[in-house]
Amino acid sequence: MKRVLLSVCLLAAGQVYAADAPLPPAQRWLDSVSDELAPFWLHQDAYGSPLGNFPTFRCNDGSAYQTSQSCDELANAPQWMAAHLNENYTRMQARHTFVYGVIFHLTGDPQALKLAKAGVDYLRSHLLEEPGSVISVTEQGKSQFSAAQRTTQDLAYAQLGMAFYYYLTGDQAVLADLIKVKNYIFEQYWDEQNQRLRWVNAPSSNGQGNEIELVAQLDQINAYMLLISPLLPEPEKSRWNADLSALLNTLMQQFLRPDNFRFWGTKHGEDYQQDSARHNDFGHTAKAWWMSWLAAEYLGDNTLAQNSIKGLKATLNAAFIEDGEGGWRRLPNGAPAIWWEYAELDQAAASLALIEPETSRYLSRTYPQWFQRFVASDGGTYPVAYQGLKIHLWKSDYHALEHALVAYISSAQLNGETARLFFAMPEQQAQLRQPYFYRAQTIKAKTVGHWQNLAISQVSYQGIGIKH
């Protein structure tokens, strides 16, 4: 893509840079969802049997995985994945539910809403256990781990689809289950002595036991708490806010590196301090700063908000590849970021651009690379440039759809356009919904249709920012 020099701006630290071509119009992201991402997810083999039991594995053409007649990409799956091809992962079922929720949110497609509801209904009726735990892995319909062996990250992501569906619909029965699972996590996994969430409560056959994991804390915020906490009634809202604050303290006091603006991905084992160690990448650090900033703004913690902005700026500067076509890197002087890391870095940069528009200098070069490297011509996304499995036990388009949603909302604001989102609720209720993690000064809702017993409302947003 030819770069067009528009202006020269100054960073807060005094660095001079050349601003690149303007950002794509917000419509580009709607087109991407409708024409590039949704076709892979609206393939009939994605729907599951029964409906809502979304498969963890499919072939790259969208078709179902069958052991007797497998596609080449799954027949040649890497060793770490091959042993799991007959399993279904709840975290992926919930991520797929989120995908359908965002497709509806951006396009108003009732088929996507139907699938999002089916995913929520299946999880609630088949995977959610009465105390509040959620089955994490099944094979031929049977749970593979005891409740004590399920990780806090898997439990967090089991909430993802339900959380987004509640945001879209205000369904009170779904909210009750969200609260049930959240209470279970904090009652059963919170380590009062060490002030953090445990990874598991009992060792499992795959070797998981006493790990100290960043994502055990961070993904509670990312998957459901930051979105749902502002929507809760009292006294539940105050309880969630207190737990959200405790998680932020854990991140800053136990996982933030003392010598720079990066986070440890883990705090166990002898080699966790090496750059190559688990989750020590820029993607996890960017997500941690992004979540801590937005959560701090919501909680009114101005000191943490300012520190998070400072850390986020340092992370983006370190992760950005200035040479050649640009883009994001995984580690200092390392290889280019993979799909989810790229999405997290873009989302953080897009959010920062809402308060410091010069940050869009990154996006004017990374957005074209996103489309060129990761978006597949036949639907869905690849994990690395132009290749890889589109869907597996850790890969879905959760990150791609969240990336599109954040890019759409922020690009509309930065380009002086109106953002329009769809909700499955009456316009009086939709009028109170803010756009995802952001806040708008002007909100206008109107009823545009119905699906089953739900009103469909389109909400228009202007003056979008971060402050609560």
C-alpha positions in Angstrom: 0.0 0.0 0.0 1.4 3.4 -1.0 1.9 5.6 2.0 0.8 9.2 1.7 2.5 11.8 3.8 -0.2 14.0 5.4 1.4 15.9 8.3 4.1 15.9 10.9 3.0 15.6 14.5 4.7 15.5 17.9 4.4 12.8 20.4 4.1 13.7 24.1 7.7 12.5 24.6 8.9 14.8 21.8 9.3 12.2 19.0 8.6 13.5 15.5 6.8 11.2 13.1 5.1 11.3 9.8 1.4 10.6 9.9 0.3 8.0 7.3 -2.7 7.7 5.1 -6.1 8.3 6.8 -7.9 5.4 8.5 -10.4 3.4 6.5 -14.0 4.5 6.8 -16.1 2.7 9.5 -18.0 1.0 6.7 -14.8 -1.0 5.8 -15.2 -2.9 9.0 -18.9 -3.6 8.4 -18.0 -4.9 4.9 -15.2 -7.1 6.4 -17.6 -8.7 8.9 -20.4 -9.3 6.3 -18.2 -10.3 3.3 -15.0 -11.7 4.8 -15.6 -13.1 8.3 -19.3 -14.1 8.6 -19.3 -16.5 5.6 -17.1 -18.9 7.5 -19.3 -18.8 10.6 -22.6 -19.0 8.7 -21.5 -22.2 7.0 -24.1 -24.8 8.0 -21.4 -27.1 9.5 -20.6 -24.4 12.0 -24.0 -24.7 13.7 -23.4 -27.9 15.7 -25.6 -30.8 16.6 -27.8 -30.1 18.5 -27.9 -26.4 17.4 -25.6 -24.4 19.6 -23.1 -27.2 20.3 -20.6 -25.4 18.1 -17.7 -27.7 17.0 -14.2 -26.9 18.1 -12.7 -28.2 14.9 -13.6 -27.6 11.3 -11.8 -27.7 8.0 -10.5 -24.5 6.5 -13.3 -24.6 3.9 -15.8 -24.5 6.7 -16.9 -28.1 6.5 -17.2 -30.5 9.4 -14.2 -32.4 10.6 -14.7 -36.2 10.1 -12.1 -38.7 11.2 -12.9 -41.0 8.3 -12.6 -38.3 5.7 -10.5 -35.5 7.2 -9.2 -32.5 5.4 -5.5 -32.2 4.9 -5.0 -29.4 7.3 -6.5 -31.4 10.2 -5.0 -34.7 9.0 -1.6 -33.0 9.3 -2.4 -31.2 12.5 0.6 -30.6 14.8 1.3 -33.2 17.5 0.1 -31.0 20.4 -3.3 -30.7 18.7 -3.7 -34.1 17.1 -4.6 -35.9 20.3 -7.5 -33.5 20.9 -9.4 -33.6 17.6 -12.3 -35.6 19.0 -12.8 -33.2 21.9 -15.0 -30.2 22.2 -13.9 -27.2 24.3 -16.4 -25.0 26.1 -14.1 -22.0 25.9 -14.4 -22.3 22.1 -18.1 -22.9 22.1 -18.5 -19.7 24.1 -16.1 -17.8 21.8 -18.1 -18.9 18.8 -21.2 -17.6 20.6 -19.5 -14.3 21.0 -18.7 -14.3 17.2 -22.4 -14.6 16.4 -23.3 -11.9 18.9 -20.9 -9.4 17.3 -22.0 -10.3 13.7 -25.6 -9.4 14.9 -24.4 -6.3 16.8 -22.7 -4.9 13.7 -25.0 -6.0 10.9 -28.4 -6.7 12.5 -28.5 -10.2 10.9 -31.2 -12.2 12.7 -29.6 -15.5 11.7 -26.5 -14.5 13.8 -28.8 -13.6 16.7 -30.5 -17.0 16.4 -27.1 -18.7 16.6 -25.9 -16.6 19.5 -29.0 -17.5 21.4 -28.5 -21.2 20.5 -25.0 -21.1 21.8 -26.1 -19.6 25.1 -29.0 -22.0 25.5 -26.7 -25.0 24.9 -24.1 -23.9 27.4 -26.7 -23.2 30.0 -28.6 -26.5 29.5 -25.7 -28.9 28.9 -22.5 -27.5 30.3 -23.4 -25.3 33.3 -23.4 -27.2 36.6 -25.7 -26.2 39.5 -23.0 -25.0 41.9 -21.7 -22.6 39.2 -18.9 -24.5 37.6 -18.9 -25.1 33.9 -17.7 -28.3 32.1 -14.6 -27.4 30.2 -13.8 -30.3 27.9 -16.0 -33.1 26.6 -15.4 -36.1 24.4 -18.5 -37.9 23.1 -20.5 -35.9 25.5 -18.6 -36.8 28.6 -16.7 -34.4 30.8 -12.9 -34.9 30.7 -12.0 -33.0 34.0 -13.4 -32.8 37.5 -14.6 -29.5 38.7 -11.4 -29.0 40.7 -9.3 -29.5 37.6 -10.9 -26.9 35.5 -8.8 -23.8 35.0 -9.9 -20.3 35.9 -9.2 -19.2 32.4 -11.5 -21.8 30.9 -14.2 -20.7 33.4 -13.7 -17.1 32.5 -14.1 -17.8 28.8 -17.2 -19.9 29.5 -18.8 -16.6 30.5 -17.8 -14.8 27.2 -20.8 -15.7 25.1 -23.3 -15.3 27.9 -21.9 -11.9 28.8 -22.1 -10.6 25.3 -25.6 -12.0 24.8 -26.8 -10.3 28.0 -25.3 -7.0 26.8 -27.3 -7.4 23.6 -30.6 -8.6 25.1 -30.8 -7.8 28.8 -32.0 -11.4 29.4 -32.4 -11.7 33.2 -32.1 -15.5 33.3 -28.7 -15.3 31.5 -27.6 -12.6 34.0 -28.5 -14.9 36.9 -26.2 -17.6 35.5 -23.4 -15.1 34.8 -23.6 -14.1 38.5 -23.7 -17.7 39.6 -20.5 -18.7 37.6 -18.7 -15.5 38.7 -19.5 -16.2 42.4 -18.3 -19.8 42.0 -15.0 -18.6 40.5 -14.2 -16.2 43.3 -15.5 -18.4 46.1 -13.7 -21.5 45.0 -10.5 -20.2 43.4 -9.6 -17.0 45.2 -6.4 -17.5 47.3 -6.8 -15.1 50.2 -3.3 -15.6 51.5 -1.6 -14.8 48.1 -4.3 -12.4 46.9 -4.8 -14.0 43.5 -7.0 -16.5 41.7 -5.6 -20.0 41.5 -5.1 -21.7 38.1 -6.8 -25.0 39.3 -7.9 -26.4 42.6 -6.5 -29.9 42.0 -3.7 -31.3 39.8 -4.8 -32.9 36.5 -3.5 -35.7 34.3 -2.2 -33.2 31.8 0.3 -31.8 34.4 -1.6 -28.7 35.5 -1.3 -28.0 39.2 0.3 -25.0 41.0 0.7 -22.6 38.1 0.7 -18.9 38.8 -0.9 -17.4 35.7 -1.5 -13.9 34.5 -4.6 -15.0 32.4 -6.2 -16.5 35.5 -6.7 -12.9 36.7 -6.7 -11.0 33.4 -9.2 -13.0 31.5 -11.9 -12.5 34.2 -11.7 -8.8 33.3 -11.4 -9.3 29.6 -14.1 -12.0 29.1 -17.0 -10.7 31.1 -16.4 -8.5 34.1 -15.6 -5.2 32.4 -18.6 -5.5 30.1 -21.1 -6.7 32.7 -20.1 -4.8 35.9 -21.5 -1.4 34.7 -24.8 -3.0 33.8 -25.4 -4.7 37.2 -28.0 -3.6 39.8 -26.9 -3.1 43.4 -25.7 -4.7 45.6 -24.2 -7.0 43.0 -22.5 -4.1 41.2 -20.5 -3.1 44.3 -19.4 -6.7 44.8 -18.2 -7.1 41.3 -16.4 -3.7 41.4 -14.6 -4.8 44.6 -13.4 -8.0 42.9 -12.5 -6.1 39.8 -10.4 -3.8 41.9 -8.7 -6.7 43.6 -7.8 -8.3 40.3 -6.2 -5.0 39.1 -4.2 -4.9 42.3 -3.0 -8.5 41.6 -1.9 -7.6 38.1 0.0 -4.5 39.2 1.6 -5.9 42.4 2.4 -9.5 41.3 2.7 -9.6 37.5 4.1 -6.2 36.4 7.8 -6.4 35.8 9.8 -4.1 38.0 12.2 -2.9 35.3 10.0 -2.0 32.4 6.4 -1.7 31.2 5.8 -5.4 30.5 3.9 -8.1 32.4 5.0 -11.6 33.3 2.8 -14.2 31.7 3.5 -16.6 34.6 5.3 -16.5 37.9 6.2 -20.2 38.3 9.1 -22.4 37.1 12.7 -21.5 36.7 12.5 -19.9 33.3 9.4 -17.6 33.5 11.6 -14.5 33.2 12.9 -15.3 29.7 11.3 -13.5 26.8 10.4 -16.8 25.2 8.5 -18.0 28.3 4.8 -18.6 28.2 2.7 -15.5 27.6 5.6 -13.0 27.9 4.6 -11.5 24.6 3.5 -8.0 23.7 -0.1 -9.2 23.1 -0.6 -10.2 26.7 1.1 -7.0 27.9 -1.1 -4.8 25.6 -4.2 -6.6 26.8 -3.3 -6.1 30.4 -2.6 -2.4 30.0 -5.8 -2.0 27.9 -8.0 -3.7 30.5 -6.4 -2.0 33.5 -6.8 1.4 31.8 -10.5 0.9 30.9 -11.3 -0.8 34.2 -9.5 2.0 36.1 -11.5 4.6 34.2 -14.7 2.8 35.1 -13.8 2.5 38.8 -12.6 6.1 39.0 -9.0 5.2 39.8 -7.3 8.1 38.0 -3.8 7.2 39.2 -4.0 3.7 37.7 -5.6 5.0 34.6 -2.7 7.4 33.9 -0.1 4.7 34.7 -1.9 2.3 32.4 -1.9 4.9 29.6 1.9 5.4 30.1 2.4 1.6 30.0 0.3 1.2 27.0 2.2 3.9 25.1 5.5 2.2 25.9 4.2 -1.1 24.8 2.9 0.1 21.5 6.1 1.9 20.8 8.2 -1.2 21.6 5.9 -3.5 19.6 5.6 -1.5 16.4 7.7 -2.4 13.4 8.9 0.8 11.9 10.7 -0.7 8.9 9.1 -1.9 5.7 5.3 -2.3 5.6 5.0 -2.0 9.4 3.0 -4.1 11.7 3.3 -5.5 15.2 5.9 -7.9 16.6 5.5 -10.6 19.3 8.6 -9.8 21.4 11.4 -7.3 21.3 13.3 -7.8 18.0 11.1 -10.8 17.4 8.9 -12.2 14.7 5.7 -10.6 13.6 2.7 -11.0 15.9 0.2 -13.8 15.3 -3.5 -13.0 14.8 -4.7 -12.6 18.3 -1.7 -10.5 19.4 -2.1 -8.3 16.4 -5.8 -7.8 17.3 -5.1 -6.9 20.9 -2.4 -4.4 19.9 -4.7 -2.8 17.3 -7.5 -2.6 19.8 -5.3 -0.9 22.4 -4.0 1.5 19.9 -7.5 2.3 18.6 -8.7 3.0 22.1 -5.7 5.3 22.9 -6.4 7.2 19.6 -9.7 8.2 21.1 -7.9 10.4 23.6 -4.7 11.0 21.6 -5.5 11.0 17.9 -1.8 10.9 16.8 -1.8 7.2 17.9 -3.7 6.5 14.7 -0.3 6.7 13.0 0.1 3.0 14.0 -3.3 2.0 12.7 -2.9 3.6 9.3 -0.1 1.0 8.7 -1.3 -2.0 10.8 -4.9 -2.1 9.5 -3.8 -2.7 5.9 -1.5 -5.5 7.2 -4.4 -7.1 9.1 -6.5 -7.4 5.9 -3.5 -8.6 3.9 -2.0 -11.1 6.3 -4.8 -12.6 8.3 -8.2 -12.3 6.5 -8.8 -15.3 4.2 -10.2 -14.7 0.8 -12.6 -17.6 1.3 -13.8 -16.5 4.8 -12.5 -16.4 8.3 -8.9 -15.6 9.4 -5.6 -17.3 9.5 -3.5 -17.4 12.7 -0.3 -16.3 10.9 0.3 -14.6 7.6 -1.6 -16.4 4.8 -1.6 -19.9 6.5 -2.7 -22.1 9.4 -5.9 -23.5 10.8 -8.8 -21.1 10.9 -10.4 -22.9 13.9 -9.1 -25.3 16.6 -9.0 -25.7 20.4 -7.4 -22.2 20.8 -8.3 -20.5 17.5 -11.6 -18.9 16.6 -12.7 -15.5 15.3 -13.4 -14.2 18.8 -10.4 -11.9 18.4 -11.1 -11.0 14.8 -14.7 -10.0 15.6 -13.8 -8.0 18.7 -11.1 -6.4 16.6 -13.7 -5.5 14.0 -16.1 -4.1 16.6 -13.4 -2.0 18.3 -12.1 -0.8 14.9 -15.6 0.1 13.8 -16.5 2.1 16.9 -13.2 3.9 17.1 -12.9 4.6 13.4 -16.4 6.1 13.3 -15.4 8.5 16.0 -12.0 9.3 14.6 -13.4 9.9 11.1 -16.3 12.1 12.4 -18.9 9.4 11.5 -21.9 8.0 13.5 -21.5 4.5 14.8 -24.6 2.3 14.6 -25.1 -0.9 16.5 -28.0 -3.4 16.9 -29.5 -4.7 20.1 -32.2 -7.2 20.7 -34.2 -5.1 23.2 -36.8 -2.4 23.1 -35.5 1.1 22.1 -36.2 2.5 25.6 -33.8 -0.1 27.0 -31.3 0.1 24.2 -31.1 3.9 24.7 -29.2 3.1 27.9 -26.6 0.8 26.3 -23.2 2.2 25.8 -21.1 1.0 22.9 -19.1 -2.0 24.2 -16.3 -0.8 26.5 -16.7 2.9 25.5 -18.9 5.8 26.3 -20.8 8.1 24.0 -22.1 11.6 24.6 -25.1 11.2 22.2 -27.2 8.1 22.0 -30.3 7.7 19.9 -32.3 4.4 19.6 -35.1 3.3 17.2 -36.9 0.1 16.7 -36.2 -1.4 13.3 -37.8 -4.9 13.6 -38.5 -8.0 15.7 -37.2 -11.5 16.0 -39.3 -14.0 17.8 -40.3 -12.2 20.9 -37.4 -9.7 20.9 -37.5 -6.2 19.6 -34.6 -5.2 17.4 -33.2 -1.7 18.0 -30.6 0.3 16.1 -28.6 2.6 18.3 -26.6 5.6 16.9 -23.6 6.9 18.8 -21.6 10.1 18.6 -19.0 11.7 20.8 -17.4 8.3 21.7 -14.7 8.2 24.3 -13.3 6.4 27.3 -14.4 8.4 30.3 -17.3 7.2 32.5 
